[in-house]
């Protein structure tokens, strides 16, 4: 792929804008040598205004989604793309969220421009665990773990029972729940089925991948090791 098209697809501007950047000498190699549009150079050695070029297609991001932010491209309020550099919103191929966290749920959110990887992660066949921590309005009754693990719990308005889920009590009104599917508002509806209400909900891990030290609103690109951790322990 020609450099002009490559850089334009990464969201740095239109092809006309990128051609102008070449003429201005803003695009160089790692040694500071000015590049020209027909040069052949490794992606990792390209610099724009002295900064490394964004990762090529195949990008996977881990983001700590704060409360009050929507997993959408268009919304009256803040969306997850507002937390990324503006050019990430217009990359080609497009960067999409891997599943969704609702506005009132915080925690680990993945984004990728790799459609095949996205579908592999969310496919029930992949058996990727999603781990949530919830604060509840009422004390746990004590029988929720057995109910959630039974594989017989039916949510209101649905006709297929939930897959078995694992509950770990962290306190009288705190619980960690591990799911292997992702139905609409599933955690909130599961506790509602027991007569309780989720007050706060936070996703702490996907597979063996955890947020670690990322603060709310922070993000990082995942390498091959990070992506492998998503599938660690799956069949």
GUSE-603659 format. One record per residue (C-alpha): x, z, y. Coordinates in steps of 0.02 Angstrom, whole numbers, padded with zeros to 5 digits, always signed. Example, Ala and Ser with C-alpha at 12.3 -4.5 7.8 and 13.67 -1.06 7.14 Angstrom:
2
+00615+00390-00225
+00684+00357-00053
This chain:
235
+00000+00000+00000
+00065-00045+00173
+00115+00101+00283
-00015+00062+00416
-00158+00070+00290
-00086+00223+00203
-00072+00323+00363
-00242+00265+00428
-00324+00316+00263
-00252+00491+00285
-00353+00508+00444
-00218+00491+00577
-00316+00355+00666
-00378+00178+00648
-00257+00044+00591
-00242-00007+00772
-00200+00172+00820
-00069+00184+00683
+00008+00017+00732
+00027+00086+00909
+00111+00242+00838
+00239+00130+00752
+00272+00038+00915
+00296+00204+01006
+00426+00259+00877
+00324+00410+00826
+00337+00371+00640
+00508+00406+00565
+00590+00451+00402
+00656+00624+00358
+00822+00585+00443
+00738+00539+00607
+00761+00351+00588
+00617+00252+00663
+00510+00165+00533
+00424-00003+00549
+00256-00053+00477
+00332-00162+00340
+00461-00034+00283
+00455+00035+00106
+00485+00222+00099
+00431+00367-00012
+00278+00461+00049
+00374+00626+00052
+00502+00556+00175
+00379+00496+00306
+00365+00596+00467
+00242+00582+00612
+00304+00664+00771
+00432+00751+00661
+00301+00827+00545
+00284+00782+00360
+00143+00663+00315
-00012+00744+00239
-00019+00738+00048
-00073+00574-00031
-00239+00547-00123
-00259+00669-00266
-00263+00814-00141
-00334+00981-00200
-00359+01122-00075
-00401+01305-00102
-00492+01381+00046
-00550+01559+00081
-00725+01521+00145
-00783+01650+00272
-00962+01707+00292
-01071+01602+00406
-00989+01436+00360
-01083+01298+00269
-01018+01185+00130
-01080+01030+00219
-01019+00888+00328
-01164+00901+00449
-01245+01064+00499
-01298+01143+00665
-01174+01284+00634
-00995+01292+00572
-00948+01192+00418
-00797+01210+00303
-00719+01052+00373
-00703+01139+00542
-00572+01251+00460
-00460+01102+00417
-00361+00982+00527
-00487+00858+00604
-00407+00711+00513
-00451+00789+00344
-00633+00753+00383
-00603+00565+00388
-00476+00543+00247
-00508+00402+00124
-00552+00436-00012
-00661+00574+00059
-00622+00758+00036
-00771+00846-00047
-00810+01025-00094
-00806+01064-00280
-00978+01141-00293
-01044+01247-00151
-01046+01424-00086
-01197+01464+00022
-01180+01520+00203
-01192+01704+00155
-01062+01695+00015
-00876+01706+00048
-00723+01674-00058
-00630+01543-00156
-00686+01364-00124
-00599+01209-00191
-00598+01039-00106
-00529+00876-00174
-00530+00688-00148
-00511+00660-00336
-00686+00623-00400
-00637+00632-00583
-00557+00802-00560
-00707+00866-00462
-00827+00820-00602
-00710+00892-00734
-00709+01061-00646
-00898+01072-00623
-00944+01001-00794
-01018+01132-00911
-00910+01057-01048
-00753+01115-00956
-00811+01297-00971
-00721+01345-00809
-00758+01526-00765
-00816+01574-00590
-00790+01757-00546
-00893+01844-00412
-00896+02019-00341
-01063+02081-00277
-01122+02231-00179
-01301+02278-00223
-01445+02360-00132
-01483+02479-00276
-01383+02565-00412
-01355+02469-00573
-01479+02520-00707
-01351+02508-00848
-01434+02373-00952
-01386+02224-00843
-01228+02186-00942
-01321+02166-01106
-01456+02061-01023
-01334+01944-00937
-01230+01925-01097
-01380+01888-01207
-01400+01705-01162
-01589+01733-01152
-01614+01771-00967
-01731+01644-00888
-01732+01626-00700
-01894+01603-00608
-01955+01422-00603
-01827+01367-00734
-01854+01317-00916
-01678+01337-00987
-01601+01509-01017
-01438+01552-00930
-01276+01541-01025
-01203+01711-01071
-01116+01795-00923
-01002+01946-00917
-01039+02095-00804
-00912+02228-00758
-00973+02378-00658
-00852+02420-00517
-00958+02561-00448
-01140+02616-00442
-01183+02470-00328
-01036+02354-00356
-01011+02228-00496
-00898+02086-00550
-00989+01943-00634
-00908+01800-00729
-01012+01641-00749
-00983+01479-00842
-01112+01376-00749
-01167+01356-00570
-01354+01355-00541
-01432+01369-00369
-01404+01545-00297
-01373+01600-00476
-01293+01771-00448
-01425+01823-00321
-01566+01765-00435
-01492+01853-00587
-01491+02020-00501
-01662+01986-00426
-01725+01966-00605
-01672+02148-00635
-01762+02208-00479
-01604+02222-00374
-01540+02128-00222
-01367+02062-00182
-01309+02119-00011
-01135+02041-00010
-01063+01909-00126
-00882+01852-00138
-00802+01730-00260
-00632+01794-00311
-00575+01667-00441
-00605+01499-00522
-00528+01496-00696
-00363+01589-00679
-00345+01534-00498
-00369+01678-00374
-00369+01687-00184
-00214+01797-00182
-00160+01826-00002
-00267+01695+00086
-00362+01773+00231
-00538+01713+00277
-00525+01538+00350
-00351+01505+00278
-00315+01366+00153
-00173+01291+00054
-00140+01133-00047
-00125+01159-00234
+00015+01085-00338
+00004+01040-00521
+00029+01223-00572
-00115+01279-00463
-00232+01147-00532
-00182+01194-00710
-00233+01375-00674
-00411+01316-00642
-00423+01264-00824
-00321+01406-00899
-00414+01482-01045
-00542+01341-01060
-00572+01247-01221
